[in-house]
Amino acid sequence: MHREPLSPSARWALTSLALSMLMPSLDTSIANAGLPTLAAAFDATFQQVQWIVLAYLLAVTTLIVSVGRLGDGFGRRRLLLIGIGIFTAASLVCALAPSLGWLIGARAVQGLGAAIMFALTVALVADAVPKSRAGSAMGLLATMSATGTTLGPSLGGLLMAHVGWQSIFVINVPLGLLNAWLVYRYLPKDRIVRSGVAFDYPGTAVLMLTLAAYALAMTVEGLTPTLLLLSLLGVGLFILVEKRSKAPLIHLSLFTDTRISCSLALTLLVTTVMMTTLVVGPFYLSRGLGLTSTQVGLVLSIGPLLAAFSGVPAGRLVDRFGARRMVPGALLGLVCGCGLLALFPVSFGVLAYVLPITVVALSYALFQAANNTGLMSGVAQDQRGVVSAMLGLSRNLGLITGAAAMGAVFALATNDPTQAPAAVIAGGLHMTFGVATALMFAAFALGAFTHLRLGSPVPERTVQSR
């Protein structure tokens, strides 16, 4: 495929989207390393300061689809500017928060801004760069996402140690102002959108409550069965509401498109498995292999750094060979990487962890670039916001599910990973990644069927409202 060169304005437009992905990704994890510091600053318990992280994640998870749909009618560039403004202003309020309650509330508002940025950044790629460069652009956004999430804990810890906890939020203010200017100056103006477009308030409310119930079920102990039941009932109610709505939040006919359904399912499965490395890795490296905390940190950084730096090259592969070929290949790489982690004995040492993680990280970068490009290439202009948002939602739900479900598998295999001996920890790693391998094999089978049997994406089409 001929690669059309990027004009200077397109490069700056892509830079604005890269910043729009980096900032909310950074704040997903920047507060994690400083929770003990924040607990001391506000004289709070660990359970209380955890809500500094949970408030942000819950806001993003529950709002991302709604704001994506709103962008399709209101104008994606215009709403992205509003989202950047909300995120930046809320960051300043976080830094000035006089109490823990204020900080948690400001983090929830910051999550609203982040939801807008996450939802619309991928959708705006088609407006910012030529179609022949879409894979590279998606690879860059994947790099920014991985870089932000990876850099967050170390940058947060450094700023807290040398400047103060307020600095982890103040840093967003100059970045946000620069980002807003770049978006305003270089992103193409929104196409003419219909005025007075109806918004599905009942569907939005039901979906938000359903997602909140599920996210809380995965993060709050003691209420999991009840909240899971409520979330299942919420899914059924949401379908009924959408079928009766004249302007549904999500056109259910989107899910009849095999490619869209498959891409979202694959994102959920892959991110669930990727979370396994963050859940199991620290225990295996410290208690299983006896590494120091510094060594654990260095080894754990290898995978995310590889995923970050390989995003753009992966995107170029997608531009050259097409998403249809690259998605099954990436999933096969994930099967192999997880399988090696499940099989390599602990006696092989740290190399037996690093080599499979390298395969997993490189395959994940290729999957993100290929899957996102393939998904968005066949979506109609007026549906890109909501489909992009559903992609972000699948990723978030995968991370939440992975932390809970795969963490439960590891805990079951080790009884108590904080006290278990090295041999038991190694056995827990093998069992957990055995489950991960099975999930990735299922994903590979699904991806191969969809991308190889169905061929190239269909031309853009508009889903008709009823």
C-alpha positions as MATLAB code, in Angstrom:
seq = 'MHREPLSPSARWALTSLALSMLMPSLDTSIANAGLPTLAAAFDATFQQVQWIVLAYLLAVTTLIVSVGRLGDGFGRRRLLLIGIGIFTAASLVCALAPSLGWLIGARAVQGLGAAIMFALTVALVADAVPKSRAGSAMGLLATMSATGTTLGPSLGGLLMAHVGWQSIFVINVPLGLLNAWLVYRYLPKDRIVRSGVAFDYPGTAVLMLTLAAYALAMTVEGLTPTLLLLSLLGVGLFILVEKRSKAPLIHLSLFTDTRISCSLALTLLVTTVMMTTLVVGPFYLSRGLGLTSTQVGLVLSIGPLLAAFSGVPAGRLVDRFGARRMVPGALLGLVCGCGLLALFPVSFGVLAYVLPITVVALSYALFQAANNTGLMSGVAQDQRGVVSAMLGLSRNLGLITGAAAMGAVFALATNDPTQAPAAVIAGGLHMTFGVATALMFAAFALGAFTHLRLGSPVPERTVQSR';
ca = [
       0.000    0.000    0.000;
       1.319    3.469   -0.965;
       2.199    5.489    2.121;
       1.129    9.097    1.579;
       3.559   11.497    3.326;
       2.225   13.524    6.225;
       1.999   17.290    5.851;
       3.352   19.461    8.702;
      -0.196   20.267    9.859;
      -1.096   16.548    9.872;
       1.993   15.827   11.974;
       0.934   18.429   14.528;
      -2.638   17.109   14.460;
      -1.289   13.622   15.202;
       0.853   15.108   17.981;
      -2.283   16.581   19.543;
      -3.963   13.157   19.475;
      -0.845   11.549   20.954;
      -0.972   14.008   23.860;
      -4.715   13.373   24.221;
      -3.922    9.684   24.717;
      -0.820   10.178   26.886;
      -2.361   12.476   29.523;
      -5.305   10.312   30.665;
      -3.148    7.160   30.420;
      -0.562    8.768   32.697;
      -3.184    9.615   35.281;
      -4.519    6.058   35.262;
      -1.451    4.999   37.256;
       0.397    8.116   38.438;
      -1.232    8.139   41.888;
      -0.692    4.424   42.596;
       2.902    4.684   43.808;
       2.031    7.580   46.095;
      -0.960    6.129   47.934;
       1.039    5.721   51.199;
       2.140    9.369   50.923;
      -1.425   10.514   50.286;
      -2.695    8.412   53.209;
      -0.229   10.201   55.486;
      -1.025   13.635   54.028;
      -4.768   13.271   54.656;
      -4.514   11.060   57.767;
      -6.552    8.371   55.984;
      -6.559    4.588   55.796;
      -5.286    2.680   52.774;
      -8.865    1.636   51.899;
      -9.899    5.295   51.877;
      -7.068    6.553   49.664;
      -7.686    3.689   47.214;
     -10.705    5.683   46.079;
      -8.317    8.249   44.605;
      -7.586    5.589   41.983;
     -11.031    3.941   41.899;
     -12.965    7.208   41.427;
     -10.981    7.950   38.275;
     -11.310    4.428   36.843;
     -15.038    4.208   37.613;
     -15.722    7.567   35.968;
     -13.844    6.579   32.822;
     -15.494    3.152   32.652;
     -19.067    4.340   33.185;
     -18.952    7.464   30.989;
     -16.793    6.524   28.010;
     -19.558    5.158   25.743;
     -21.936    8.025   26.533;
     -19.416   10.740   25.716;
     -18.361    8.867   22.570;
     -21.963    8.887   21.348;
     -22.298   12.544   22.324;
     -19.258   13.353   20.191;
     -20.892   11.816   17.114;
     -23.729   14.340   17.329;
     -22.098   17.326   19.030;
     -18.809   17.319   17.111;
     -15.777   15.266   18.103;
     -13.159   18.031   17.876;
     -15.348   20.420   19.850;
     -16.078   17.840   22.551;
     -12.401   16.825   22.738;
     -11.502   20.449   23.508;
     -14.123   20.463   26.271;
     -12.755   17.178   27.614;
      -9.197   18.529   27.709;
     -10.492   21.618   29.529;
     -12.353   19.523   32.116;
      -9.334   17.254   32.633;
      -6.946   20.199   33.052;
      -9.202   22.179   35.389;
      -9.954   19.102   37.517;
      -6.217   18.395   37.756;
      -5.681   21.853   39.233;
      -8.531   21.271   41.721;
      -6.896   17.953   42.697;
      -3.659   19.792   43.505;
      -5.526   22.389   45.598;
      -7.826   19.878   47.353;
      -8.122   20.760   51.063;
      -9.414   17.320   52.061;
      -9.546   13.730   50.840;
     -13.209   14.115   49.896;
     -12.374   17.053   47.632;
      -9.533   15.108   46.031;
     -11.697   12.048   45.344;
     -14.455   14.230   43.886;
     -11.997   16.100   41.682;
     -10.549   12.790   40.493;
     -14.040   11.680   39.429;
     -14.444   14.897   37.411;
     -10.968   14.353   35.988;
     -12.200   10.886   34.953;
     -14.996   12.561   32.961;
     -12.414   14.551   31.022;
     -10.324   11.405   30.566;
     -13.346    9.470   29.263;
     -13.880   12.114   26.578;
     -10.195   12.043   25.601;
     -10.031    8.242   25.494;
     -13.312    7.968   23.570;
     -12.600   10.488   20.836;
      -8.843   10.267   20.223;
      -8.996    7.044   18.191;
     -12.134    8.236   16.374;
     -10.331   11.402   15.193;
      -7.437    9.542   13.540;
      -9.348    9.344   10.246;
      -9.722   13.146   10.264;
      -6.072   13.785   11.118;
      -4.067   11.494    8.783;
      -4.498    9.831    5.360;
      -5.990    6.344    5.344;
      -2.665    4.865    4.202;
      -1.072    6.066    7.457;
      -3.863    4.925    9.794;
      -1.923    1.879   11.049;
       1.112    3.989   11.980;
      -1.137    6.503   13.728;
      -2.874    3.750   15.704;
       0.537    2.338   16.602;
       1.624    5.748   17.898;
      -1.518    6.041   20.039;
      -0.886    2.551   21.410;
       2.657    3.664   22.237;
       1.356    6.737   24.065;
      -1.132    4.628   26.018;
       1.539    2.139   27.085;
       4.059    4.895   27.819;
       1.613    6.798   30.018;
       0.540    3.751   32.006;
       4.158    2.579   32.380;
       5.621    5.982   33.230;
       2.877    6.851   35.733;
       4.108    5.029   38.865;
       7.783    5.959   38.455;
       7.064    9.592   37.533;
       4.529    9.883   40.356;
       6.956    8.453   42.889;
       9.744   10.784   41.717;
       7.572   13.904   41.842;
       6.153   13.046   45.261;
       9.592   12.402   46.708;
      11.202   15.600   45.426;
       8.398   18.126   44.837;
       5.269   17.074   46.745;
       2.091   15.127   46.047;
       0.391   18.149   44.466;
       2.912   18.046   41.607;
       1.504   14.805   40.152;
      -1.648   16.777   39.286;
      -0.092   20.187   38.536;
       1.967   18.622   35.738;
      -1.259   18.194   33.750;
      -1.929   21.944   33.622;
       0.818   22.991   31.149;
       0.358   19.751   29.202;
      -3.380   20.376   28.996;
      -2.965   23.955   27.794;
      -0.501   22.853   25.112;
      -2.770   19.990   24.075;
      -5.833   22.237   23.802;
      -3.928   24.714   21.619;
      -2.658   21.964   19.308;
      -6.162   20.485   18.923;
      -7.688   23.916   18.258;
      -4.964   24.923   15.809;
      -4.319   21.738   13.819;
      -7.213   19.262   14.030;
      -9.682   19.772   11.161;
     -12.919   21.429   12.173;
     -15.921   19.186   12.693;
     -18.084   18.461    9.728;
     -21.531   19.997    9.882;
     -23.497   18.072   12.477;
     -27.237   17.913   12.885;
     -28.630   20.335   15.419;
     -31.096   19.162   18.006;
     -30.000   15.527   17.833;
     -31.847   13.529   20.474;
     -29.745   11.983   23.224;
     -30.658    8.697   24.860;
     -30.835    9.698   28.530;
     -32.595    6.513   29.773;
     -30.105    4.283   27.943;
     -27.197    6.362   29.229;
     -28.401    6.115   32.834;
     -28.980    2.339   32.635;
     -25.584    1.718   31.009;
     -23.743    3.867   33.567;
     -25.382    2.068   36.491;
     -24.725   -1.335   34.897;
     -21.045   -0.587   34.306;
     -20.674    0.900   37.783;
     -22.159   -2.266   39.319;
     -19.770   -4.469   37.341;
     -16.695   -2.353   38.085;
     -17.531   -2.263   41.801;
     -18.169   -6.022   41.788;
     -14.604   -6.506   40.547;
     -13.015   -4.061   43.017;
     -15.041   -4.137   46.256;
     -14.933   -7.277   48.394;
     -18.043   -8.686   50.027;
     -20.677   -7.482   47.535;
     -19.407   -9.218   44.388;
     -22.311  -11.731   43.835;
     -24.997   -9.101   44.409;
     -23.334   -6.516   42.194;
     -22.676   -9.057   39.434;
     -26.360  -10.014   39.463;
     -27.332   -6.351   39.257;
     -24.966   -5.831   36.328;
     -26.463   -8.828   34.470;
     -29.979   -7.503   35.047;
     -28.734   -4.113   33.881;
     -27.538   -5.580   30.580;
     -30.991   -7.034   29.927;
     -32.699   -3.752   30.839;
     -30.294   -1.795   28.631;
     -31.139   -3.977   25.620;
     -34.873   -3.423   26.200;
     -34.386    0.351   26.530;
     -32.257    0.551   23.380;
     -34.763   -1.447   21.326;
     -37.501    1.041   22.223;
     -35.400    4.200   21.887;
     -35.840    6.438   18.827;
     -32.220    7.628   19.188;
     -30.393    4.784   20.949;
     -27.086    5.361   22.692;
     -25.715    2.241   20.942;
     -27.368    0.937   17.792;
     -27.709   -2.749   18.627;
     -27.359   -3.506   14.913;
     -23.667   -2.628   15.309;
     -23.203   -5.944   17.091;
     -24.550   -7.824   14.064;
     -21.349   -6.769   12.293;
     -19.050   -9.694   13.024;
     -15.917   -7.566   12.746;
     -17.041   -5.057   15.362;
     -18.219   -7.743   17.791;
     -15.032   -9.751   17.247;
     -12.692   -6.762   17.677;
     -14.356   -5.737   20.934;
     -14.317   -9.312   22.259;
     -10.649   -9.724   21.332;
      -9.752   -6.463   23.088;
     -11.525   -7.655   26.234;
      -9.746  -11.041   26.173;
      -6.289   -9.666   25.396;
      -6.356   -6.900   28.022;
      -7.651   -9.407   30.590;
      -4.574  -11.539   29.926;
      -2.186   -8.570   29.793;
      -3.301   -7.591   33.287;
      -2.063  -11.015   34.426;
       1.552   -9.927   34.025;
       0.951   -7.012   36.414;
      -0.853   -9.218   38.949;
       1.430  -12.271   38.948;
       4.766  -10.819   37.860;
       5.730   -8.949   41.055;
       5.063  -11.991   43.308;
       6.887  -14.416   41.016;
       9.949  -12.213   40.625;
      10.254  -11.295   44.298;
       9.130  -14.460   46.111;
       9.660  -17.013   43.351;
      13.045  -15.831   42.078;
      14.195  -13.851   45.118;
      14.885  -10.569   43.287;
      15.230   -7.290   45.185;
      12.568   -4.595   44.814;
      14.843   -2.626   42.461;
      15.434   -5.690   40.305;
      11.712   -6.468   40.264;
      10.966   -2.935   39.076;
      13.542   -3.177   36.290;
      12.295   -6.557   35.062;
       8.646   -5.489   35.206;
       9.429   -2.412   33.104;
      10.769   -4.520   30.200;
       7.374   -5.612   28.864;
       5.633   -2.215   28.919;
       8.690   -0.473   27.474;
       8.889   -2.968   24.615;
       5.169   -2.521   23.943;
       5.606    1.262   23.967;
       8.603    1.432   21.630;
       7.284   -1.180   19.206;
       3.923    0.548   18.682;
       4.967    2.650   15.675;
       6.900   -0.165   13.906;
       3.896   -2.425   14.486;
       1.661    0.194   12.902;
       3.899    0.318    9.845;
       3.589   -3.455    9.484;
      -0.182   -3.062    9.559;
      -0.035   -0.332    6.887;
       2.066   -2.613    4.689;
       0.431   -6.011    5.138;
      -3.057   -5.114    6.382;
      -4.901   -5.692    9.645;
      -6.548   -8.857    8.288;
      -3.219  -10.696    8.305;
      -1.664   -9.073   11.357;
      -4.409   -9.722   13.948;
      -4.190  -13.561   13.837;
      -0.380  -13.352   13.802;
      -0.340  -11.140   16.876;
      -2.748  -13.451   18.707;
      -0.620  -16.478   17.831;
       2.360  -14.655   19.355;
       0.358  -14.113   22.546;
      -0.508  -17.817   22.658;
       3.182  -18.706   22.374;
       4.332  -16.160   24.950;
       1.745  -17.187   27.548;
       2.433  -20.872   26.823;
       6.150  -20.417   27.483;
       5.397  -18.713   30.805;
       3.177  -21.649   31.729;
       5.857  -24.226   30.842;
       9.288  -22.793   31.701;
      10.505  -24.148   35.063;
      11.621  -21.775   37.817;
      15.134  -23.280   37.619;
      15.673  -21.422   34.332;
      15.800  -18.178   36.327;
      14.835  -14.657   35.287;
      15.572  -15.345   31.600;
      12.625  -17.760   31.537;
      10.408  -14.814   32.480;
      11.984  -12.126   30.309;
      11.988  -14.073   27.023;
       8.255  -14.985   27.064;
       7.338  -11.489   28.277;
       9.242  -10.071   25.307;
       7.123  -12.209   22.961;
       3.944  -11.141   24.785;
       4.820   -7.427   24.716;
       5.736   -7.333   21.024;
       2.635   -9.342   20.097;
       0.436   -7.034   22.176;
       1.774   -3.942   20.393;
       1.060   -5.543   17.006;
      -2.411   -6.625   18.146;
      -3.369   -3.124   19.284;
      -2.267   -1.483   16.043;
      -3.888   -4.129   13.818;
      -7.116   -4.588   15.773;
      -7.797   -0.862   16.204;
      -7.029   -0.117   12.549;
      -9.195   -2.963   11.304;
     -12.083   -1.979   13.560;
     -12.187    1.724   12.676;
     -11.589    1.305    8.925;
     -15.070   -0.061    8.266;
     -17.087    2.192   10.587;
     -19.318    4.963    9.258;
     -18.359    8.563   10.015;
     -21.358    9.159   12.281;
     -20.616    6.060   14.377;
     -16.850    6.433   14.911;
     -17.173    8.143   18.277;
     -19.334    5.466   19.885;
     -17.357    2.568   18.346;
     -14.079    4.110   19.501;
     -15.609    4.533   22.954;
     -16.745    0.900   23.028;
     -13.176   -0.091   22.158;
     -11.940    1.906   25.162;
     -14.665    0.383   27.319;
     -13.624   -3.153   26.294;
     -10.042   -2.332   27.262;
     -11.068   -0.955   30.667;
     -13.374   -3.865   31.431;
     -10.592   -6.249   30.431;
      -8.160   -4.596   32.838;
     -10.692   -4.685   35.673;
     -11.672   -8.303   34.932;
      -8.055   -9.373   34.613;
      -7.112   -7.881   37.960;
     -10.023   -9.648   39.652;
     -10.368  -12.949   37.777;
      -6.729  -13.730   37.037;
      -5.767  -12.499   40.478;
      -8.308  -14.947   41.915;
      -6.787  -17.820   39.889;
      -3.312  -16.973   41.214;
      -4.573  -16.629   44.787;
      -6.385  -19.968   44.524;
      -3.248  -21.695   43.242;
      -0.976  -20.234   45.949;
      -3.450  -19.957   48.855;
      -1.689  -16.758   50.039;
       0.888  -15.324   47.585;
       2.292  -13.004   50.257;
       3.387  -15.995   52.386;
       3.739  -18.898   49.921;
       7.207  -20.428   49.295;
       8.997  -20.120   45.948;
       7.887  -23.499   44.598;
       4.208  -22.729   45.291;
       4.522  -19.274   43.702;
       6.060  -20.883   40.600;
       3.187  -23.371   40.463;
       0.721  -20.501   40.728;
       2.419  -18.721   37.832;
       2.207  -21.859   35.683;
      -1.475  -22.394   36.463;
      -2.426  -18.749   35.906;
      -0.624  -18.519   32.582;
      -2.052  -21.886   31.632;
      -5.488  -20.266   31.907;
      -4.140  -17.238   30.018;
      -2.867  -19.503   27.227;
      -6.294  -21.103   26.895;
      -7.923  -17.652   26.667;
      -5.438  -16.540   24.015;
      -5.951  -19.721   22.015;
      -9.694  -19.032   22.037;
      -8.952  -15.459   20.944;
      -6.679  -16.725   18.150;
      -9.385  -19.082   16.880;
     -11.945  -16.268   16.917;
      -9.583  -13.779   15.296;
      -8.409  -16.184   12.603;
     -11.987  -17.084   11.659;
     -13.123  -13.473   11.508;
     -10.144  -11.883    9.785;
      -9.201  -14.684    7.400;
     -12.668  -15.982    6.467;
     -14.468  -12.651    6.139;
     -11.758  -10.834    4.182;
     -11.275   -7.086    3.960;
     -13.473   -4.606    5.798;
     -16.726   -3.713    4.166;
     -17.193   -0.142    2.907;
     -18.382    2.419    5.405;
     -22.080    2.300    6.051;
     -24.418    4.267    8.197;
     -26.531    2.438   10.739;
     -30.090    3.577   10.257;
     -32.031    4.867   13.205;
     -35.434    3.415   13.655;
];
